[in-house]
Amino acid sequence: MGLDADLGPGELDVTNPGLVCRRWKKLGQTVCFATLWRSSLARNAAEFNGRSMSVLEIVEIIKEDSYIWFKNRTRDKLIDWWLAYV
């Protein structure tokens, strides 16, 4: 994808720092934290409790956690646009 390519819905051009606003940075950070948190919980459950989860289950839980964490931590309460991507 070139720098001047048209972006589709849901695509973020991270090559242009002007387009990456503070909200997107916080959202990306929240998703990273949720991914680390849930993957370590799933690993511990498999290692210590013998309970394994499928990748799809883990991904769905990561999406749910990210949404809940971001919704409760942001002042912008109008994040229903998130549901289109989840």
PAFIPA-607909 format. One record per residue (C-alpha): residue number from 1; x, y, z; residue in three letters. Coordinates in pm, 1 decimal. Each point is the difference from the previous one (the first is absolute). Example, Ala and Ser with C-alpha at 12.3 -4.5 7.8 and 13.67 -1.06 7.14 Angstrom:
REM PAFIPA-607909
+-----+----------+----------+----------+---------+
! num !     east !    north !       up ! residuo !
+-----+----------+----------+----------+---------+
!   1 !   1230.0 !   -450.0 !    780.0 !     ALA !
!   2 !    137.0 !    344.0 !    -66.0 !     SER !
+-----+----------+----------+----------+---------+
***
This chain:
REM PAFIPA-607909
+-----+----------+----------+----------+---------+
! num !     east !    north !       up ! residuo !
+-----+----------+----------+----------+---------+
!   1 !      0.0 !      0.0 !      0.0 !     MET !
!   2 !    148.3 !    331.3 !   -101.6 !     GLY !
!   3 !     -4.7 !    318.0 !    197.3 !     LEU !
!   4 !   -265.3 !    153.7 !   -222.1 !     ASP !
!   5 !   -221.9 !   -308.9 !    -29.3 !     ALA !
!   6 !   -367.0 !     24.7 !     86.4 !     ASP !
!   7 !    -83.0 !   -169.6 !    324.9 !     LEU !
!   8 !   -297.2 !   -227.1 !     39.4 !     GLY !
!   9 !   -233.3 !      1.2 !    297.8 !     PRO !
!  10 !    177.3 !   -105.6 !    316.7 !     GLY !
!  11 !    349.4 !     56.3 !   -138.1 !     GLU !
!  12 !    233.2 !    239.4 !    175.5 !     LEU !
!  13 !    288.2 !    168.1 !   -181.7 !     ASP !
!  14 !    274.4 !     -6.8 !    261.8 !     VAL !
!  15 !    254.5 !    136.2 !   -247.6 !     THR !
!  16 !   -151.5 !    347.2 !     40.4 !     ASN !
!  17 !     47.3 !    115.5 !    359.6 !     PRO !
!  18 !   -262.1 !    270.1 !    -44.5 !     GLY !
!  19 !   -269.7 !   -264.0 !    -47.9 !     LEU !
!  20 !     84.7 !   -196.3 !    312.5 !     VAL !
!  21 !   -184.7 !    189.0 !    266.7 !     CYS !
!  22 !     19.8 !    -50.0 !    372.5 !     ARG !
!  23 !   -314.3 !   -212.6 !      7.1 !     ARG !
!  24 !    146.1 !   -251.8 !   -245.8 !     TRP !
!  25 !    322.4 !    -18.9 !    198.1 !     LYS !
!  26 !   -190.7 !    -68.7 !    322.2 !     LYS !
!  27 !   -218.7 !   -253.7 !   -177.2 !     LEU !
!  28 !    302.8 !   -182.1 !   -139.9 !     GLY !
!  29 !    162.3 !      0.6 !    339.7 !     GLN !
!  30 !   -314.0 !   -139.8 !    160.6 !     THR !
!  31 !    -21.1 !   -281.2 !   -255.8 !     VAL !
!  32 !    367.6 !    -85.4 !     57.1 !     CYS !
!  33 !    -47.3 !    -12.5 !    376.9 !     PHE !
!  34 !   -314.5 !   -211.9 !    -31.9 !     ALA !
!  35 !    182.7 !   -237.3 !   -235.0 !     THR !
!  36 !    290.1 !    -41.7 !    239.6 !     LEU !
!  37 !   -233.0 !    -41.4 !    296.9 !     TRP !
!  38 !   -230.6 !   -256.7 !   -154.9 !     ARG !
!  39 !    274.3 !   -199.9 !   -170.7 !     SER !
!  40 !    185.8 !    -33.5 !    328.5 !     SER !
!  41 !   -322.4 !    -99.8 !    179.6 !     LEU !
!  42 !    -72.5 !   -261.0 !   -267.8 !     ALA !
!  43 !    355.0 !   -132.0 !     24.1 !     ARG !
!  44 !    -22.0 !    -25.0 !    378.4 !     ASN !
!  45 !   -337.9 !   -174.7 !    -19.1 !     ALA !
!  46 !    142.4 !   -254.2 !   -242.9 !     ALA !
!  47 !    320.4 !    -49.2 !    197.9 !     GLU !
!  48 !   -131.7 !    -14.6 !    354.2 !     PHE !
!  49 !   -366.2 !   -102.9 !    -33.5 !     ASN !
!  50 !     22.0 !   -216.4 !   -311.6 !     GLY !
!  51 !   -272.9 !    207.3 !   -166.7 !     ARG !
!  52 !     75.8 !    106.1 !   -355.3 !     SER !
!  53 !   -186.7 !    259.6 !   -202.8 !     MET !
!  54 !    -26.4 !     31.9 !   -375.8 !     SER !
!  55 !    157.9 !    294.6 !   -175.2 !     VAL !
!  56 !   -342.7 !    129.2 !   -102.4 !     LEU !
!  57 !   -116.9 !      0.3 !    362.4 !     GLU !
!  58 !    307.4 !    194.8 !    106.5 !     ILE !
!  59 !    -45.1 !    252.7 !   -282.1 !     VAL !
!  60 !   -365.1 !     57.0 !     93.9 !     GLU !
!  61 !     92.1 !     53.2 !    364.7 !     ILE !
!  62 !    274.4 !    243.7 !   -102.9 !     ILE !
!  63 !   -254.6 !    197.5 !   -203.9 !     LYS !
!  64 !   -241.1 !      8.5 !    292.6 !     GLU !
!  65 !    267.4 !    106.1 !    248.5 !     ASP !
!  66 !    133.7 !    269.8 !   -231.0 !     SER !
!  67 !   -345.5 !    144.9 !    -52.6 !     TYR !
!  68 !    -86.7 !     -2.0 !    370.1 !     ILE !
!  69 !    335.2 !    142.2 !    108.3 !     TRP !
!  70 !     -3.2 !    274.7 !   -263.5 !     PHE !
!  71 !   -364.5 !     88.2 !     62.2 !     LYS !
!  72 !     50.2 !     32.9 !    375.5 !     ASN !
!  73 !    326.3 !    192.6 !    -23.0 !     ARG !
!  74 !    -85.9 !    256.6 !   -265.6 !     THR !
!  75 !   -186.6 !    325.4 !     40.1 !     ARG !
!  76 !   -143.0 !    -47.7 !   -346.7 !     ASP !
!  77 !   -304.5 !   -212.7 !     75.2 !     LYS !
!  78 !   -100.9 !    -15.5 !   -366.1 !     LEU !
!  79 !    209.8 !   -297.3 !   -104.0 !     ILE !
!  80 !   -280.2 !   -203.1 !   -152.3 !     ASP !
!  81 !    196.5 !     12.9 !   -326.2 !     TRP !
!  82 !    212.3 !   -270.7 !    163.1 !     TRP !
!  83 !   -280.7 !   -251.7 !    -40.8 !     LEU !
!  84 !     39.0 !     15.9 !   -377.8 !     ALA !
!  85 !    353.9 !   -138.6 !     34.1 !     TYR !
!  86 !    -63.1 !   -257.7 !    270.4 !     VAL !
+-----+----------+----------+----------+---------+
***
